[in-house]
C-alpha cells in the first residue's frame, strides 16, 4: 500500500521509521546504516522530508539531527497507514 503512495523506496523506509518512532532522533549516516541504504540518498530524502514539514532539524556541531515533526498535519494518518501495512505483513522489516 505505501509503495503505491510513496514511490521512493528510501523515503518509504524513512517514513516508516519516523512514523513508528516519533521520538527517534538521528543524523543521516546513522539512519542510512539503520535502513541499509546509501548515505547520499538518505541525506537527499531527509532534506525533502524536512522541506515538506514532515521532519524538524536541529544543528548539533557540524551535524543536522532530524526528528518527526509532531505538528505535521498528516502525522496521525501516516502512522495509521504504517501500522496497518506492518500488521498485514508482520515479518516485513524496515531495512
C-alpha positions, 0 to 999 in steps of 0.5 A, spaced: 500 500 500 505 505 501 509 503 495 503 505 491 503 512 495 510 513 496 514 511 490 521 512 493 523 506 496 528 510 501 523 515 503 518 509 504 523 506 509 524 513 512 517 514 513 516 508 516 521 509 521 519 516 523 512 514 523 513 508 528 518 512 532 516 519 533 521 520 538 527 517 534 532 522 533 538 521 528 543 524 523 543 521 516 549 516 516 546 513 522 539 512 519 542 510 512 546 504 516 539 503 520 535 502 513 541 499 509 541 504 504 546 509 501 548 515 505 547 520 499 540 518 498 538 518 505 541 525 506 537 527 499 530 524 502 531 527 509 532 534 506 525 533 502 522 530 508 524 536 512 522 541 506 515 538 506 514 539 514 514 532 515 521 532 519 524 538 524 532 539 524 536 541 529 544 543 528 548 539 533 556 541 531 557 540 524 551 535 524 543 536 522 539 531 527 532 530 524 526 528 528 518 527 526 515 533 526 509 532 531 505 538 528 505 535 521 498 535 519 498 528 516 502 525 522 496 521 525 494 518 518 501 516 516 502 512 522 495 509 521 497 507 514 504 504 517 501 500 522 496 497 518 501 495 512 506 492 518 500 488 521 498 485 514 505 483 513 508 482 520 515 479 518 516 485 513 522 489 516 524 496 515 531 495 512 
